[in-house]
């Protein structure tokens, strides 16, 4: 699969480094299921270090290598649908989020999960795994109405969720005022204050 030009509009955006827990293989498996059902769709994939998906590339990690081989083995079905963009500049990341109908995050686990927060900040629809860090963000920011949840490591359920996005009327974008209102429930300043509070309770060194 060759690196593709930056698309203007597409159905799904998956920003992720090539780490095994990010769910590249699960996504590609779900995309194959949709392709076999004759759905026409586009997924843009970007991230630092994902050049291994390009022709002639390779990953040292066996999980990522399995994902690469799966994508290559199904190039006929997935080549026109999965666009590997590689590492892109920050302004291009903004364009990718803006051009996406829906942001994907099929991680098996996360410490925080920045793509979900970034998608919420941009008012985008989200499909993400039902894991505590993602659910915590969605509840905190009153954004369950913006997300579809599916079990980790379940390409069939992810394919079903993607199919629902493709076959229904797009969810209206949130206004900037509504985005600000929802995300005001928790900020980095709040996090810093909480850390300071916890540190203040530690015993002083002798």
C-alpha positions in Angstrom: 0.0 0.0 0.0 1.6 3.3 -1.1 1.5 6.6 0.8 -1.5 8.6 -0.6 -1.8 12.3 -1.1 -3.6 14.2 1.7 -7.3 13.8 1.0 -9.8 16.6 1.5 -12.8 14.7 2.6 -13.1 11.1 3.8 -15.2 9.0 6.1 -12.8 8.0 8.9 -9.6 9.3 10.4 -7.2 7.1 12.5 -4.3 9.0 14.0 -2.0 6.6 15.8 1.7 5.7 16.1 2.5 2.0 15.3 2.1 0.7 18.8 0.5 -2.8 19.2 -2.3 -1.6 21.5 -3.5 1.0 19.1 -5.5 -1.5 17.1 -4.3 -1.2 13.5 -5.0 -4.8 12.7 -8.5 -4.7 14.2 -9.2 -1.6 12.0 -7.9 -3.3 8.9 -9.9 -6.4 9.6 -13.1 -4.3 10.1 -12.3 -2.5 6.8 -12.1 -5.8 5.0 -15.5 -6.9 6.3 -17.0 -3.7 5.0 -15.2 -4.0 1.7 -16.6 -7.5 1.3 -20.1 -6.1 1.9 -19.4 -3.7 -1.0 -19.2 -0.5 1.0 -17.4 2.4 -0.6 -15.5 4.4 2.1 -12.2 6.0 2.8 -10.0 5.8 6.0 -7.0 8.1 6.4 -4.3 6.8 8.6 -1.5 9.0 9.9 1.1 8.9 12.7 4.8 9.1 13.5 6.5 5.9 12.5 3.9 4.3 10.4 6.1 4.2 7.3 6.4 0.5 7.8 3.0 0.2 6.1 4.4 1.6 2.8 5.7 -0.7 0.1 9.0 -2.3 1.2 8.4 -1.3 4.8 8.5 -3.6 7.8 7.9 -3.4 11.6 10.1 -5.0 14.3 7.1 -5.6 16.5 5.3 -8.8 15.5 1.8 -7.4 16.2 2.5 -4.5 13.9 4.1 -6.7 11.3 1.0 -8.9 11.3 -1.1 -5.7 10.7 1.3 -4.7 7.8 1.0 -8.2 6.2 -2.7 -8.2 6.5 -3.0 -4.8 4.8 -0.6 -6.0 2.0 -2.4 -9.3 1.6 -5.7 -7.6 1.0 -4.4 -4.7 -1.1 -7.0 -5.3 -3.8 -9.9 -4.7 -1.3 -8.2 -2.3 1.1 -5.9 -0.3 -1.2 -8.6 2.0 -2.6 -10.1 2.4 0.9 -7.3 2.7 3.4 -4.9 5.6 2.8 -1.6 5.5 4.6 -0.5 9.1 5.0 2.5 8.5 7.2 3.8 11.3 9.5 2.2 14.6 8.7 2.8 18.2 9.7 0.6 19.7 12.5 -1.3 21.8 10.1 -2.1 18.7 8.0 -3.3 17.0 11.2 -5.8 19.8 11.6 -6.9 19.4 8.0 -7.3 15.7 8.5 -9.5 16.2 11.6 -11.5 18.8 9.7 -12.0 16.6 6.7 -13.1 13.6 8.6 -16.7 12.6 9.2 -15.6 10.4 12.2 -12.5 9.7 14.2 -11.5 6.2 15.1 -9.7 4.9 18.2 -9.7 1.1 18.4 -7.1 0.8 21.2 -7.1 -2.2 23.4 -5.9 0.0 26.3 -4.7 3.6 26.9 -3.3 5.7 29.6 -5.4 8.7 28.5 -6.2 8.6 24.8 -5.5 11.9 23.2 -7.3 11.3 19.9 -10.6 11.1 21.7 -9.9 14.4 23.4 -8.7 15.9 20.2 -11.8 14.7 18.3 -14.0 16.2 21.0 -12.2 19.5 20.9 -13.0 19.6 17.1 -16.6 18.5 17.6 -16.1 15.3 15.7 -18.0 12.0 15.9 -16.0 9.2 17.5 -15.9 5.5 17.3 -13.8 4.1 20.1 -13.3 1.0 22.2 -15.3 0.8 25.5 -12.3 1.1 27.8 -12.1 3.1 31.1 -10.0 6.1 29.8 -12.3 6.7 26.8 -15.5 6.2 28.7 -14.2 8.5 31.5 -13.6 11.3 29.0 -16.9 10.9 27.2 -18.8 11.0 30.5 -16.8 13.9 31.9 -17.3 16.0 28.8 -21.0 15.0 28.4 -20.1 13.5 25.0 -21.7 10.1 25.0 -24.0 11.4 22.3 -21.0 12.0 20.0 -19.5 8.5 20.3 -20.1 4.9 19.4 -18.4 2.3 21.7 -17.4 -1.2 20.7 -15.4 -4.0 22.5 -11.6 -4.0 22.2 -10.2 -6.6 19.7 -13.6 -7.0 18.0 -13.3 -6.2 14.3 -16.9 -7.4 13.6 -18.3 -4.9 16.1 -16.1 -2.2 14.8 -17.3 -2.9 11.3 -20.9 -2.7 12.5 -20.3 0.7 14.1 -18.5 2.0 10.9 -21.4 0.7 8.8 -23.9 2.7 11.0 -21.8 5.8 10.3 -21.8 5.2 6.6 -25.5 4.4 6.3 -27.1 7.2 8.4 -27.4 10.9 8.1 -24.3 12.6 9.4 -24.5 13.9 13.0 -24.6 17.7 12.9 -21.4 19.3 14.0 -21.3 21.0 17.4 -21.0 24.8 17.6 -17.8 26.2 19.0 -19.8 27.5 22.0 -21.2 24.0 22.7 -17.7 22.5 22.4 -16.3 25.0 24.8 -19.2 24.5 27.2 -18.7 20.7 27.3 -14.9 20.8 27.6 -15.0 23.4 30.3 -15.9 20.6 32.8 -12.2 19.7 33.1 -9.1 21.5 32.0 -5.3 21.2 32.3 -5.5 23.8 35.1 -7.8 21.5 37.0 -5.4 18.6 36.5 -2.5 20.7 37.8 -4.4 21.8 40.9 -5.4 18.2 41.6 -1.7 17.2 41.3 -0.6 20.0 43.6 -3.3 19.0 46.1 -2.1 15.4 46.1 1.5 16.4 46.4 0.7 18.6 49.4 -0.5 15.6 51.3 2.8 13.7 51.0 5.0 13.7 54.1 7.9 16.1 54.1 11.4 14.7 53.8 13.4 14.7 57.0 
